């Protein structure tokens, strides 16, 4: 390492504090790999969280540009040295990863790795991730400096703290999801009770009016006025309940953080890669934020359930004083002009209604076999 003892300790302390500062899993993973690469003077760092199907639920890299990462292609599988780290729960320190008998090559666009240091991240007996570094930086132009025992010890400390930070972030997200589910369940029961009572009263009053309409028209008129009043009350209660059902996370965290969290959950839950990026978006009126969130949810549902996409990308960018939301997938696509005849695309009608209700516009670009792009724009408030 290039750090002296005092600066090295300060760097480690900063890295550990940064890990514990984040509550969302993706942010924790990014912080871990960036800290590890910087502290151990490596060219590349990566962290993979395994899934139950021989792949990775999440895979975060540092030192590789977005363009390089896209060129590399799909997420790696659990094979070779990565599989050994995960399945045998042991560290790996190699002078040249390419010479290891377990090495199985990498995609054409993959950077060339030489020296390699990897450790499993463990929570008790469970391996919850693999953290590894490659290409130790040094003065030799040909590279291949090699990681030291001290490097391995330091990465071991980071891996222990990474396990704590990652476990805490997972618990936080699960707690948030459970809290939201419980709150929705409570509101659903309240909504059902309140509206059911009103509808029951409406039905009885309407039946009374029907019986009176011939023999006592004036009393029937009074009963019908009562029907109108009860209907108005039911509508008011329904509106109030719907307002209360506005996602709590929007008020607490704002639109960007809420979208990011929900998309991280979808990314873990589906085989498709689901990504999100937000740039420069300031707080918007509540009605616009909710409409953007609902459109994103509907578009993501369509892409993940119906399109067969491998990758769904969501972006939210500032445009003037407003914002533009874009959901792009590489799925099967469809003919937008034939939407009215395809039941599974009826969600587009709902999305257009939400967009126009918030003073915005919705555009859909798609064709069979060409994927889909849905864009919603809202003006500045």
C-alpha positions as CSV (number, residue, x, y, z in Angstrom):
1,X,0.0,0.0,0.0
2,X,1.2,3.5,-0.6
3,X,-0.3,4.9,2.6
4,X,1.8,5.5,5.6
5,X,0.6,4.0,9.0
6,X,-1.3,7.1,10.0
7,X,-2.8,7.9,6.6
8,X,-3.5,4.2,6.1
9,X,-5.5,4.0,9.3
10,X,-7.4,7.2,8.4
11,X,-8.2,5.7,5.0
12,X,-9.5,2.5,6.5
13,X,-11.6,4.4,9.0
14,X,-13.1,6.5,6.3
15,X,-13.9,3.4,4.3
16,X,-15.6,1.7,7.2
17,X,-17.6,4.9,8.0
18,X,-18.7,5.2,4.4
19,X,-20.0,1.6,4.4
20,X,-22.1,2.1,7.5
21,X,-23.5,5.4,6.3
22,X,-25.6,3.8,3.5
23,X,-28.9,2.0,4.1
24,X,-29.7,0.8,0.6
25,X,-28.0,-2.4,-0.6
26,X,-26.8,-1.1,-4.0
27,X,-25.1,2.0,-2.4
28,X,-23.4,-0.3,0.2
29,X,-22.0,-2.5,-2.5
30,X,-20.7,0.4,-4.5
31,X,-19.0,1.9,-1.4
32,X,-17.4,-1.4,-0.5
33,X,-15.8,-2.0,-4.0
34,X,-14.7,1.7,-4.3
35,X,-13.1,1.6,-0.8
36,X,-11.4,-1.7,-1.4
37,X,-9.9,-0.6,-4.8
38,X,-8.6,2.7,-3.4
39,X,-7.2,1.2,-0.2
40,X,-5.3,-1.6,-1.9
41,X,-4.2,0.4,-4.9
42,X,-5.9,-1.9,-7.4
43,X,-6.9,-1.2,-11.0
44,X,-10.2,-3.2,-10.7
45,X,-12.5,-4.2,-7.9
46,X,-15.8,-6.1,-7.9
47,X,-18.3,-7.6,-5.6
48,X,-20.8,-10.3,-6.5
49,X,-23.9,-11.3,-4.5
50,X,-24.9,-14.8,-5.5
51,X,-28.4,-16.0,-6.4
52,X,-29.8,-19.5,-6.0
53,X,-29.5,-20.3,-9.7
54,X,-25.7,-20.3,-10.3
55,X,-25.5,-16.6,-11.2
56,X,-25.4,-13.3,-9.3
57,X,-28.3,-11.4,-8.0
58,X,-26.1,-8.3,-8.0
59,X,-22.6,-7.6,-9.4
60,X,-20.9,-4.3,-8.8
61,X,-17.6,-3.2,-10.3
62,X,-15.2,-0.3,-9.8
63,X,-12.5,0.7,-12.3
64,X,-14.6,-0.2,-15.4
65,X,-16.4,2.5,-17.4
66,X,-20.1,2.2,-18.2
67,X,-19.2,1.7,-21.8
68,X,-16.8,-1.1,-21.0
69,X,-19.3,-2.8,-18.7
70,X,-22.0,-2.7,-21.5
71,X,-19.5,-4.2,-24.0
72,X,-18.6,-7.1,-21.6
73,X,-22.2,-8.3,-21.8
74,X,-24.3,-10.3,-19.4
75,X,-23.5,-10.8,-15.7
76,X,-20.9,-13.6,-15.1
77,X,-22.0,-17.0,-13.8
78,X,-20.6,-18.6,-10.7
79,X,-17.7,-20.5,-12.3
80,X,-14.0,-21.0,-12.0
81,X,-12.3,-19.0,-9.2
82,X,-15.5,-17.1,-8.3
83,X,-17.3,-20.4,-7.7
84,X,-14.4,-21.7,-5.6
85,X,-14.5,-18.5,-3.4
86,X,-18.3,-18.9,-2.9
87,X,-18.6,-22.6,-2.5
88,X,-15.4,-23.3,-0.5
89,X,-15.6,-20.0,1.4
90,X,-11.8,-19.4,1.1
91,X,-9.6,-16.6,0.1
92,X,-7.6,-16.6,-3.2
93,X,-4.4,-14.7,-3.8
94,X,-2.9,-15.4,-7.2
95,X,0.2,-14.0,-9.0
96,X,-1.5,-14.5,-12.4
97,X,-5.2,-15.5,-12.5
98,X,-4.8,-16.6,-16.2
99,X,-2.4,-19.4,-15.2
100,X,-4.7,-20.9,-12.6
101,X,-6.1,-24.3,-13.7
102,X,-9.6,-23.1,-12.8
103,X,-9.4,-20.1,-15.1
104,X,-12.1,-20.3,-17.8
105,X,-11.5,-17.2,-19.7
106,X,-13.6,-14.1,-20.0
107,X,-15.6,-12.2,-22.7
108,X,-13.7,-10.4,-25.5
109,X,-14.4,-6.9,-24.1
110,X,-13.3,-7.9,-20.6
111,X,-10.2,-6.1,-19.2
112,X,-7.0,-8.2,-18.9
113,X,-6.6,-9.3,-15.3
114,X,-3.2,-10.5,-13.9
115,X,-2.7,-10.6,-10.2
116,X,-5.8,-11.4,-8.2
117,X,-7.0,-11.2,-4.6
118,X,-10.4,-12.4,-3.6
119,X,-12.3,-13.1,-0.3
120,X,-15.7,-14.4,0.5
121,X,-18.0,-12.1,2.5
122,X,-19.6,-14.2,5.3
123,X,-22.5,-13.7,7.6
124,X,-21.8,-16.5,10.1
125,X,-21.6,-19.7,8.1
126,X,-23.4,-18.2,5.1
127,X,-21.4,-16.8,2.2
128,X,-23.3,-13.7,1.1
129,X,-20.9,-12.3,-1.4
130,X,-17.4,-12.4,-3.0
131,X,-15.1,-9.4,-3.0
132,X,-12.1,-9.4,-5.3
133,X,-9.4,-7.1,-6.7
134,X,-7.1,-7.3,-9.7
135,X,-4.0,-5.6,-11.1
136,X,-2.1,-4.1,-8.2
137,X,-0.9,-0.7,-9.2
138,X,2.9,-0.3,-9.1
139,X,5.9,1.4,-10.8
140,X,6.6,-1.6,-13.2
141,X,5.1,-0.8,-16.6
142,X,4.4,-4.5,-17.3
143,X,2.2,-4.7,-14.2
144,X,1.8,-7.9,-12.2
145,X,3.1,-6.5,-8.9
146,X,1.1,-9.0,-6.9
147,X,-0.9,-8.5,-3.7
148,X,0.8,-9.1,-0.4
149,X,-0.2,-10.8,2.9
150,X,-0.8,-7.4,4.3
151,X,-3.2,-6.6,1.4
152,X,-5.0,-9.9,2.1
153,X,-5.3,-9.0,5.8
154,X,-6.7,-5.6,5.1
155,X,-9.2,-7.0,2.6
156,X,-10.2,-9.4,5.3
157,X,-11.1,-6.6,7.6
158,X,-13.0,-4.8,4.9
159,X,-14.9,-8.1,4.1
160,X,-15.9,-8.5,7.8
161,X,-17.3,-4.9,7.9
162,X,-18.9,-5.4,4.4
163,X,-20.8,-8.4,5.8
164,X,-22.2,-6.2,8.6
165,X,-23.0,-3.3,6.3
166,X,-24.6,-5.5,3.7
167,X,-26.7,-7.5,6.3
168,X,-27.9,-4.2,7.9
169,X,-28.9,-2.8,4.5
170,X,-30.8,-5.9,3.7
171,X,-32.6,-5.9,7.1
172,X,-33.4,-2.2,6.5
173,X,-34.9,-2.8,3.1
174,X,-36.9,-5.8,4.3
175,X,-38.2,-3.8,7.2
176,X,-39.2,-1.0,4.9
177,X,-41.0,-3.4,2.6
178,X,-42.8,-5.1,5.5
179,X,-43.8,-1.7,7.0
180,X,-45.2,-0.6,3.6
181,X,-47.1,-3.9,3.2
182,X,-48.5,-3.8,6.7
183,X,-49.6,-0.1,6.2
184,X,-51.3,-1.0,2.9
185,X,-53.1,-3.9,4.5
186,X,-54.4,-1.7,7.3
187,X,-55.6,0.9,4.9
188,X,-57.2,-1.7,2.7
189,X,-59.2,-3.0,5.7
190,X,-60.2,0.5,6.7
191,X,-61.2,1.4,3.1
192,X,-63.2,-1.8,2.8
193,X,-65.1,-1.2,6.1
194,X,-65.9,2.4,5.5
195,X,-67.0,2.1,1.9
196,X,-68.8,-1.2,2.5
197,X,-71.0,0.5,5.2
198,X,-71.8,3.4,2.9
199,X,-72.6,1.1,0.0
200,X,-74.9,-1.0,2.2
201,X,-76.7,2.1,3.3
202,X,-77.0,3.2,-0.4
203,X,-78.5,-0.1,-1.4
204,X,-81.2,0.0,1.4
205,X,-82.1,3.6,0.7
206,X,-82.4,2.9,-3.1
207,X,-84.6,-0.1,-2.4
208,X,-86.8,2.1,-0.2
209,X,-87.1,4.7,-2.9
210,X,-88.0,2.0,-5.5
211,X,-90.9,0.8,-3.2
212,X,-92.2,4.4,-2.6
213,X,-91.9,5.7,-6.1
214,X,-95.5,4.7,-7.1
215,X,-97.5,5.2,-3.9
216,X,-95.6,8.2,-2.3
217,X,-93.5,10.0,-4.9
218,X,-92.6,12.9,-2.5
219,X,-91.1,10.4,0.0
220,X,-89.4,8.6,-2.8
221,X,-87.8,11.9,-3.9
222,X,-86.5,12.4,-0.3
223,X,-85.0,8.9,-0.3
224,X,-83.3,9.5,-3.7
225,X,-81.8,12.8,-2.3
226,X,-80.5,10.6,0.6
227,X,-79.0,8.2,-2.0
228,X,-77.2,11.2,-3.7
229,X,-75.9,12.4,-0.3
230,X,-74.6,8.9,0.7
231,X,-73.0,8.5,-2.7
232,X,-71.2,11.8,-2.2
233,X,-70.0,10.8,1.2
234,X,-68.7,7.4,-0.2
235,X,-66.8,9.2,-2.9
236,X,-65.2,11.6,-0.4
237,X,-64.1,8.7,1.8
238,X,-62.7,6.9,-1.2
239,X,-60.7,9.9,-2.3
240,X,-59.4,10.4,1.2
241,X,-58.3,6.8,1.4
242,X,-56.6,7.0,-2.0
243,X,-54.7,10.1,-0.9
244,X,-53.6,8.3,2.2
245,X,-52.4,5.3,0.1
246,X,-49.9,7.6,-1.6
247,X,-46.6,5.8,-1.1
248,X,-45.1,6.9,2.2
249,X,-41.6,6.6,0.8
250,X,-42.4,9.5,-1.6
251,X,-43.0,11.8,1.4
252,X,-40.0,10.5,3.3
253,X,-37.4,9.9,0.6
254,X,-38.5,11.7,-2.5
255,X,-39.1,10.3,-6.0
256,X,-35.5,9.5,-7.0
257,X,-34.8,7.5,-3.8
258,X,-38.2,5.7,-3.9
259,X,-37.6,4.7,-7.6
260,X,-34.1,3.5,-6.9
261,X,-35.2,1.4,-3.9
262,X,-38.2,-0.2,-5.8
263,X,-36.0,-0.9,-8.9
264,X,-33.3,-2.6,-6.7
265,X,-36.0,-4.8,-5.3
266,X,-37.2,-5.7,-8.8
267,X,-33.6,-6.3,-9.9
268,X,-33.2,-8.9,-7.2
269,X,-36.6,-10.5,-7.8
270,X,-36.4,-11.0,-11.6
271,X,-33.9,-12.7,-13.9
272,X,-33.8,-9.5,-16.0
273,X,-31.3,-6.8,-15.2
274,X,-33.2,-3.7,-14.0
275,X,-31.2,-0.5,-13.7
276,X,-32.0,3.1,-12.6
277,X,-30.2,6.4,-13.0
278,X,-31.5,9.8,-11.9
279,X,-29.9,13.1,-12.8
280,X,-30.5,16.6,-11.5
281,X,-34.2,16.1,-10.7
282,X,-35.5,18.5,-8.0
283,X,-38.6,18.0,-5.9
284,X,-41.7,18.2,-8.0
285,X,-45.4,18.8,-7.0
286,X,-46.8,15.8,-5.1
287,X,-49.3,14.9,-7.9
288,X,-46.5,14.8,-10.5
289,X,-44.2,12.7,-8.3
290,X,-47.0,10.2,-7.6
291,X,-47.9,10.0,-11.3
292,X,-44.3,9.4,-12.4
293,X,-43.9,6.7,-9.8
294,X,-47.2,4.9,-10.8
295,X,-46.3,5.1,-14.5
296,X,-42.8,3.7,-13.8
297,X,-44.4,0.8,-11.8
298,X,-46.9,0.0,-14.6
299,X,-44.3,0.1,-17.3
300,X,-41.9,-2.0,-15.3
301,X,-44.7,-4.5,-14.6
302,X,-45.4,-4.8,-18.4
303,X,-41.7,-5.1,-19.3
304,X,-41.0,-7.8,-16.6
305,X,-44.2,-9.8,-16.9
306,X,-44.9,-9.7,-20.6
307,X,-42.0,-8.6,-22.8
308,X,-39.4,-11.3,-22.0
309,X,-36.7,-8.5,-21.7
310,X,-33.2,-9.3,-20.5
311,X,-32.6,-5.6,-19.5
312,X,-34.9,-2.9,-18.4
313,X,-33.4,0.6,-17.9
314,X,-35.2,3.4,-16.1
315,X,-33.9,7.0,-16.2
316,X,-35.3,10.2,-14.6
317,X,-33.8,13.4,-15.9
318,X,-34.4,17.1,-15.4
319,X,-35.9,18.8,-18.4
320,X,-36.4,22.6,-17.9
321,X,-38.2,23.0,-14.6
322,X,-39.8,19.6,-15.0
323,X,-38.7,16.0,-15.5
324,X,-38.7,13.2,-18.0
325,X,-39.1,9.6,-17.1
326,X,-37.9,6.9,-19.6
327,X,-38.4,3.1,-19.3
328,X,-36.5,1.2,-22.0
329,X,-36.6,-2.6,-22.5
330,X,-35.1,-5.0,-25.0
331,X,-38.1,-7.3,-24.9
332,X,-40.4,-8.6,-27.6
333,X,-42.1,-5.2,-28.3
334,X,-45.5,-4.7,-29.8
335,X,-47.5,-2.6,-32.3
336,X,-48.7,0.5,-30.3
337,X,-51.5,1.1,-32.9
338,X,-53.0,-2.2,-32.0
339,X,-52.9,-1.7,-28.3
340,X,-56.7,-1.4,-28.0
341,X,-57.0,-4.9,-29.2
342,X,-54.4,-6.4,-26.8
343,X,-55.7,-6.8,-23.3
344,X,-52.3,-7.1,-21.7
345,X,-51.4,-3.6,-22.9
346,X,-54.4,-1.9,-21.3
347,X,-52.0,-0.6,-18.7
348,X,-51.0,2.0,-21.4
349,X,-54.4,3.6,-21.0
350,X,-53.9,3.9,-17.3
351,X,-50.4,5.4,-17.8
352,X,-51.7,8.0,-20.3
353,X,-54.5,8.9,-17.9
354,X,-52.0,9.4,-15.1
355,X,-49.7,11.5,-17.3
356,X,-52.4,13.8,-18.5
357,X,-53.9,14.0,-15.0
358,X,-50.5,15.4,-13.8
359,X,-50.3,17.9,-16.7
360,X,-47.8,15.7,-18.6
361,X,-47.5,13.7,-21.7
362,X,-46.8,10.0,-22.4
363,X,-45.2,8.7,-25.6
364,X,-44.7,5.0,-26.6
365,X,-42.2,3.8,-29.1
366,X,-42.3,0.0,-29.9
367,X,-42.5,-2.5,-32.7
368,X,-42.6,-6.3,-32.7
369,X,-39.1,-7.6,-31.9
370,X,-37.7,-4.1,-31.3
371,X,-38.2,-3.6,-27.6
372,X,-40.2,-0.7,-26.1
373,X,-39.5,2.9,-24.9
374,X,-42.1,4.6,-22.7
375,X,-41.4,8.2,-21.9
376,X,-43.4,10.5,-19.6
377,X,-42.7,14.2,-19.3
378,X,-44.1,16.6,-16.8
379,X,-43.6,20.4,-17.0
380,X,-42.1,22.5,-14.2
381,X,-44.5,23.4,-11.3
